[in-house]
Amino acid sequence: MKSFELKSRSSGDPLVVLDLANNHDGSVTHAQEIIASLADSCKGSNFQIAIKFQYRELDTFIHRDFRNRLDLKYVKRFLSTRLDWDDFAHLTQFAKDLGFLTSATPFDEYSVAKVVEHGHDVLKVASASFTDWPLWEAVAATDLPIIASTAGASIEEVDRVVAFLENRQKSFALMHCVAAYPTKDEDLNLNRIDVLRRRYASVPIGYSTHERPDNNQAAGLALAKGAAILERHVGVPTANSPLNDYSSEPATIGYWLQQVESVTKMLGTDASTKVNAAEIAALKGLSRGVYARSDISVGSLIGDQDVYFAIPLQENQVSANDWSKYLETRSIVAIASGDAIRWTDIDFDNRNKQILGAVNAVTELLNQSGVTYPLNSDLELSHHYGLDAFRDYGLAMITVVNREYCKKILIVLPGQQHPEQYHLEKEESFHLLHGALDLWLDDQYTPISPGDVVLIKRGVRHKFSSPNGAVFEEISSTHITSDSFYVDDAINSNSMRKSFVKYWGNAPS
């Protein structure tokens, strides 16, 4: 059973992984000293912190013909720092007893089983093993969340690993990593975090650090780019074994964590996009209130010509921020010239809610239809007899292109009618994509089915409706705003019959 859940950076603070690697020097006592010192240094941190070990079944990981080849760097290092499995089990529990999560990097299949047996919270795959497919098969057979480092991996290789894990429905994260020890500042390539986050949008992305211990900037920059996990090597030097140039001592880790926590506070989380009370109070002093330009009698419709805006904004006063062409306002008391217009003085109808309802209905129908449209398109709502009557009389439109030729996507909601009109300059064709359309051309009824194309010539009166909703293309010569003439002259004289909405939706996937 999974004991830990990987989360994206937007979900909160990062997971911090402190990698002991081989810095224990083959001594359980020294490893405990490092872990205990880290516990002291990490006191007060709000982060989840995992101590990470590296697991190798050395009797098979190193070929028997090379076990005496101490001239080989890694053979010598691994054999000289060897711990047995009981030692690792003991150290894992020791770290857990101090409040840490634990993680382990297995480098062979036998070690994968030991990671599970020892009860680690997270399984880590090293960059050196990133395309080791026999190891991946063993890793994927566990139920543990997986963190995988990507140093040296091409995008094509990362694609294959991501597909492998997603097909098996694994919980996993990717780490941007540079396998240079230590990594020079100019080689950190932190922009790769952006590449990984864009390409694998649903996968948490982290940063595995190999820079020098005195570099406290890189982690903060990684967080600013959305890193969800930070990994750093840790250790304590001894008289016989100096610390390598990319591992941090516990005191350094304590200071580094303080810097990371400071960055997280400055970055905030998704919830931090909400303004706080102090901001509202500060800005309110500069907000303008709505004042009566002249005397307003009871029951009067209050328009732009009846008001002016000035500071200060008084208690319960309508503000300039609230005033909108979508706010239909009528006085319920007499208001003297120069007086503040307060919410208790008016009866109002906020048409924004009506527009939002219309947008939601249009979006739902478009998604049902499967019709795609350009991202960030403006949505044009025609409400010929007012927003109140939009569901009965109206139309939604998306203009795809309007040059010497024009293409629009038109959306008719269930039961909605479009009043009779004609054009003198443009000729158009309707191509039905979804639903059914009832069309009248000069009073002649024509039912339209998906795939049908109907030509509407200049001067031909046309109106249409749909019983269950319809989406169709209008393909025409250039659209000219003044070239729509309605049979009902009340519509022609209604200058408020259209609303344009930005940032209203995306194309269905």
N, C-alpha and C positions, 0 to 999 in steps of 0.2 A: 504494500500500500504506500502511496506517495505521502511523504511527511512534510514536503515543502512545495510551494507553488511558485513557479516563475512568473514574474509580472513585468509589464512594460514600465518604462520610466514615468509615463504619465499617471501610473497608478500609485505613485508615492516615491519614497526614498529608494536609493539603489541598494542592491545586495552587494556587500563587500566580501571578497574572498581573499584570505591571507594564506599564501602558498608556502608551506614549510619546506617543500621539495626535499632535497638531501641535506639541508642545513642542520638537521638533527645530529649529523656526523656519526650516525650509527649508535647513538647513545639514547636510551629511553630517558635517563635522568636529564640530559641536556635538552631533549625535546620538551620535557615537562617544564623545565625552566623557561624556555622560550614561550610556551603556551601560557604559563602563569603570568609572565611579564606582560604578554599581550593583553591578558584579562585586566591587569591593572591599568595599562595604557588606554584601553577601550572603555573604561568605566565612564558612564555618563553619556555614551553614544546612543543615539536613538536608532541606529542602523541595525539591520540583521547582518551578523558577521559570521562567516564560516571559516574554520580552519581546514586547510586542504592538505592532503597527503598524496604521495605518489607511490603507486603499487606496481611491483614487477616480481614475477616468479622467476628469480634470477637463474635457477638451475636449468630452465628451458629458454628464458629470454635471451641469454647469452649462449651462443653455440659452444658445445663442449670443447671444440678444438681451439677456442680463443679465450678460455677462462684464465689462462696464465699470461695473457698478452697485456701486461700492465702498461705497455707503451701506448695502448689505445685509451684515449681520454675517458670515454664513458665507461668502459669496462673497469678501469681502475676506480673511478668515482663511485660507481654503483656497488662494487664489491667491498670497497673500504667503508661504506656507510650502510652496510646491510643491517636490516632489522628483520626479525622473524614475524610470522603472522600474529602470534600472540601479543607481541610488542605493539603492533599496529592496532589490534583490537583494544588493548589497554589504553593506548594514547587517544584513540577515538572516544572512548568513554570518559577519559580524563578531560578532554576538551568539552564534551557535552555537559559534564558536571559543573564546569565553569561558566556555562550559559551560552556556549557557542553552538552554532550549527556546524556540521562537518561535511566534507566533500573529499572525494578521492579520484585521482586520475589513474585508471588501469591502462597498462601498456600491452597487455596480453589477455587472452580469454580466461585463463585461470584466475587472474586478478579481478576480472569483472565479477566473478562469483564471490570473491572475498569482499568486494565493495558492498554487495548486497548483504552478505553474511554479517558484516560489521555494523550494519544499520546506518549507513551514511544517508544524509538528506539529499545530496545532489551527486550525480556522476559527471565527471569532467573528461572530455576527450581532448587530448593535446594536439597542437598543430601538426606535430610529426606523425600523428595517427589519423589525420583528418580524412585521408582517402584509403585507410586500411580497412577494406571491406570485410574480411573475416572478423576483425574486431568489432566493426559496426553491427554485424549480425548478432554477436553476443551482447553488445550494449543494448540493442533494440529489443532483445528478449526480456530485459528487466522492466520493472514498473517505475523506475526512478526518473525524475526530470533530468534532462541532459544539458550541459553547457559545452559547446564545441568551439575551440579556437581555430582561426582561419589563416594564420600566418603562412605565406607562401602559396596559398590556394588561389587558383584562377576563379573567375566568376562562373565559368562552366562547371568547375569542380564543386563550387558551393551550391550551384543549382542542383547538381545530382544528389548531394547530401541532403539538401532541404527536401527535395522530392521524395527521397528514401524515407525520411523521418515523417513527413506529412502523410505519405501513403500508409504508414503504420500508426498514424494518429498519436505520435509521441509529443510530449511536452518538452520543448527544447528552446535554447537560446544560442545565438551566435556571438562570438567575441572577435572584434577587430584586434589583431595582434601583430606585432612586428618581431620576428625572431632574430633580433640583434641584441647582444648582451654585453654592456648596456646599449640601449637605443639612443642615438644622438637626437637632439631636438629636431633637427631638420629632416630626420627620417621617420618621425612618428606618424605622419600621414593620417592625421585625425579626420580629414575629410572623407575617408573611406567609411566612417560611421554613417555619414549621410547616404552614401551609395547603398550600403547594406539596408538601411532603414527604408529607403525608397523601394528597393527591389523586393524586400521581404517584409512587407508592411505589417503582417500579423505576427512576426517573430520578434521577441525582445532581442535587442542588440546591446552588447557590452563592450568593455575595453580592458584588455589584459596588458598591464603595464610592464615594461622592461627598461624604462628610463632610469636615470640616476636617482637615488633616494632624495636628493635635495630639490628635485623638480616637483613642485607642488601646484604647478599650473595645468599640466596636461590632464589630470583627472577632472578638474573643474571645466576645462574646455570640452572634454568628452561628455560630461553631464549636460552641458549647454547644447550639445548636439543630440541629446536624447538617450545617452547610454543608460541602460538599466542595471548594469553590473560593472563593478570595478574589481580588478584582481591585482594584487601586489605581492611580490616575494618578500618573505620575512626571515629573520634569523638573528642570532647573537654570536659575535666572534669569540673564539677561544684562543688560548696561547698557542695552540698547535694548528688552528684552523681559522684564518682570517675570513671575514665575510666578503662575498663577491660584490662587484660594483653595482649590481642592480637589485640587491636585497636591502630591506630597511630594518633597522633595529626597532624594538618596541617603542622607545621614546619618540623616535622619528615617526612611527605609525600613529602615535597619539596626536602629534602636531598635524600630520597629514589629514587625519580624520576630522580635526577641528576645521581645517581649511575646506574640506569637502562638505561638511555640514553647513559652513558659511555660504558656500556656493548654492547648496540646495535651498537655503532660505531665500537667497536673492532670486533664484529661478522660480520658486514657488511650484505649485502643481496646477492641474486644470482648474481646480476650484478657485485658485488665486486670480482668475480672470474677473471674478466678481469684485465690484468696488466695495471698499469698506466704509464704515460710518464716518471716519475722519475725512476721507475724500469727499463724501457727500456734503458734510458740513462746510468744508473749505470752498467747494464749488458753488454751494447754495448762495453764498454772499455775493457772487457775481452773476447769478442767474436773474434774468429779467422777468418781471411779472406782467400780467395782462391788465391794462387799465382802460376804462371807458373813455373814448374820445369825445363823446357828447352824451347827453341824457339818453338812457335806454329805458323804454317803458316795459311794463309787464307783458310777457308773451311775445316779445320781439325776437326775431331770428337775428343772431349776432354774427356779423361777417367781418372780414378783414378791415373794411372801411369804418367799422364802428369802434375799433380798439387801437391802442398803441402799446408799446412795450418799453418798460423802464425798470431800473433798480430802485428800491430794494424789492425782493420777492417777499411778500408778507405771509403770515400764517394762513394756511388753507387757501392760498391764492392760486389761480390757474397760472402756470408759467409759460414762457415763450416756448419752452421745450415741449409742452403739452399741446400747444396750439398747432393745428394741422388742418389741411383741407378735408381730411377724413373725419374731423371732429365737428359734427353738426350740433350747434349750440343755440339754445333758446332761453331767454331770461324768465325766471319765475318770480322775481321781485323787481321793483324799480331800482335802477342803478344810476347814480348821479355822475355827471361828467367829472372825470379825474379820479373816480373811486376805483379801488381794486375790484376786479371781478373774481369772486371766490366760488369754489365748487358748490357751496350751499346756495349760491345765487342763480344757478343755471340748471337746466335739464339738458342732457347731452346724449348723443348717440355716436359712439366711436366706431366708425366704419372700418377701421383696421381689422377688427375681429371678423367682419363680414368678408373682407378680402382674404384673410387667412383661411377662412372656411372654404372659400372658392378655390384658392390655391391647393388646398389639401385634396379637394374633390378632383381637380384637374390632374394632380400628380398621381392619385390612385388610379384613375382611368388610363393614363399614359403607361403606368407600370403594368396594368392588366393587358394592355395592347401589345407590349413588347416593342413598341416603336421607339427608336433612338432619336436623339436630337442633340444639337451642339451643347456642350457644357457651358454654363454661365450665360445661357440665352436669356434675354428679357422675355417675360411673359406678359402679353397684352390681354387685358380683360375688357370685353365690351359689355357694358350693362346699360342697354338702350333705355330702359325705364327705371333706372336707379339700381343700386346694389341690393335693395330689399327684394327686387323682382328678378335678380340675376338667375336664379335656378329655373325660372319660367321663361325668361327672355334674355338671351345673351350668347356669348361665344368666347372661347380662349384661343389665342393665336401665338405662334412662335414664328418670327420671321427668320428664315434660314439665310436667304440672300435676296437683295433687292438692288439690281443693277438695271441693264436694259431688259433683263428678264428677272422674274421674281419667283421665289418658292417660299411657301408658308406651310406650317403644320397647323391645322385647325382642329379644335377639340370641342365637341358638343356633348354636354352632360346628359344623362338619362332624363327624358321628358322636357329637355330644353328646346326652345324655338329661336330661330334667327329671323327677325322681321324682314319683310320684303324690301329689296333694294335693287339698284341697277348701276352700271358703270357706262360712261360715255367714251372713255379713252382706252381702257384696258380690256383685253379679252383673256378669259381664264378657263382652265380645265380643273375639274375636281377628280382626284384619284383616291377612292376609298381604300383605306388600309385596315381598318378594324371596325366592327359593329355594322349597323344598318342605318341608312340615311333615307329619309323621306324628302324628296326634292320637288319643288314646283317651279316650272319655267313658264312664265306668262300664263299662270293659272293651270298649266297642264302638269298633272301629277306623274312623277317618275320615281319608282323605288330603286335604290342603289344598294348593291351588294359588294362585299370586299373584292377588290380587283377591278371593279367597273371604273371606267373613265368617261366623264361627261363634259362636253364642251359648252361653255356659256358665252355667247357672243355679246358684243357691245350692244347696249340698250335693252337687253333681255331682262325683264324683271325676274328675280329669283328669291325664294325663301326656302328654308329647310328646317327639319327637326329630326330628332332621333329618339326612338322609344327606350332604348337601353344604353345609349351612349355610342359615340362614333369618333373616330380619328381619321382625318383624311388630309391629303396634300392639295394645296391650291397652287397650281403652276400657271403663271401669267406673264404678260408683258409688265413693264415697270409699274409698281404700285405708287399711285399719287394720292396723298391724303385727301385732297379735295374732290376725288373722283368717285366717291360713294354717295349715292343719292337714295334716301329712304322714301317710300311711298307715304309713310306717316311723317308729316312735316314736324311733328313734335320732337322726333328723334333728331332731325337735321338741326334744330335750334338748341339741342342739349349739348352744351360745350363740356359737360362733366360726364360724358357717357363712356369714357375710357380711363382705365387705371393701368399703370405699368409697374411690374414687380421685378426687382433684381434679386439675385441670390436666393432663388426659390426652390431649387432642386437640382438633381443630377439625372443623367440618362440612366435608365435601368440597366442592371448588369445582366 
